[in-house]
Amino acid sequence: MQAEADKAEDGAVRAAAAIHGVPSKLVLDGSFGADSRITVKSSADVSMINAHVTGIYDRQSASARARLTNVPACAA
């Protein structure tokens, strides 16, 4: 499965995620900035999530990548 988002409080942000082993319920949330974070809630284990974010941070172009593997199930 692939997902995209373009929501931002400050400036323009685009994000894309490729998810391998998609469960019936999945919530993927994140923040982009000095302290970037990704939170995953899923009804079953997820084998891999590749996330890529680009945007403007502190008036400069910025990007981040994350690869999460063997994500355990939790309340989704």
Stockholm file with secondary structure:
# STOCKHOLM 1.0

chainA/1-76         MQAEADKAEDGAVRAAAAIHGVPSKLVLDGSFGADSRITVKSSADVSMINAHVTGIYDRQSASARARLTNVPACAA
#=GR chainA/1-76 SS CEEEECCCSSSCEEEEEEEESCCSSEEEEEECSTTCEEEEEESSCEEEEEEEEEEEETTEEEEEEEEEEEECCCCC
#=GC SS_cons        CEEEECCCSSSCEEEEEEEESCCSSEEEEEECSTTCEEEEEESSCEEEEEEEEEEEETTEEEEEEEEEEEECCCCC
//
